[in-house]
Amino acid sequence: MPVLREDSVLIINGAVKLYRRQRSRKWQAAFQIDGQYIRISTGKSDLDEAKQAAISRLVPVDPPILF
């Protein structure tokens, strides 16, 4: 298991890593979709708000209905 820095947090059973870059108060999120690594800024400085922002980007609120 990788060692996380003190300003890193894993959520959704380790599927998403939240971290802060040096000299930044905003949380970033990193995750994989279909083998592609994706990194986004949550735009949030509060960790709880950053968690919600990352989850909303990873799991759409209204998933399309497939027939």
N, C-alpha and C positions, 0 to 999 in steps of 0.2 A: 504494500500500500504506500502511495507517495506521501511524503511529508509536506504538510501545508504550512505556509507562512501564517503568522498570527492574524494577518488581515485577509485571510481566505476562508471561505465557508463552502461546504458541500451541501446541496439540497436535492430533493427528489431522489433519494437513495444513491447519491453520488453522480447522478446524470448531469447535474449542472454545478459548475464551480463559480462562485461569486468571489471577486477579488478587487482590490484597489491598486491602481498603479501608483508609483511614487509621485509625490507632489499633486495628488488628486484626492478630492473628497468624495467623488462619485464612484459607485460600485459598477464594475464590469461583470458580464456573465459570459461563460464559455461552455459550449455544449456541442454535441454531434448530431447531425441529422443526415441519414442515408450515407454515412461514412465521411461526410464533409464537416470539418471543424468550423464552428461559427462563434464569433466573438461580437458582443454588442455592449453598448453602454446602456445601463438601466436609466441613467439620468437622475438617479436618486442618491442622496448622501446618507439617508436613514436605511439601515440594514433591512428592517422589516418591509419597508416600501420597495427596496431593491429586490427582495425575494418575490414579492407580488408582481413586480414589473417583469422579472425574468420568467416566471411561470406563465404569465399572460402571453409572452412572446413565443414560448415553447408549446403551449397548449392553447389552441384557438378557442374562443368562447363559443362560436357558432360553427362547429365543424360541418363541412359539406356532406350532404346525404348522397351516398353512392348506391346506385341501383345495379 
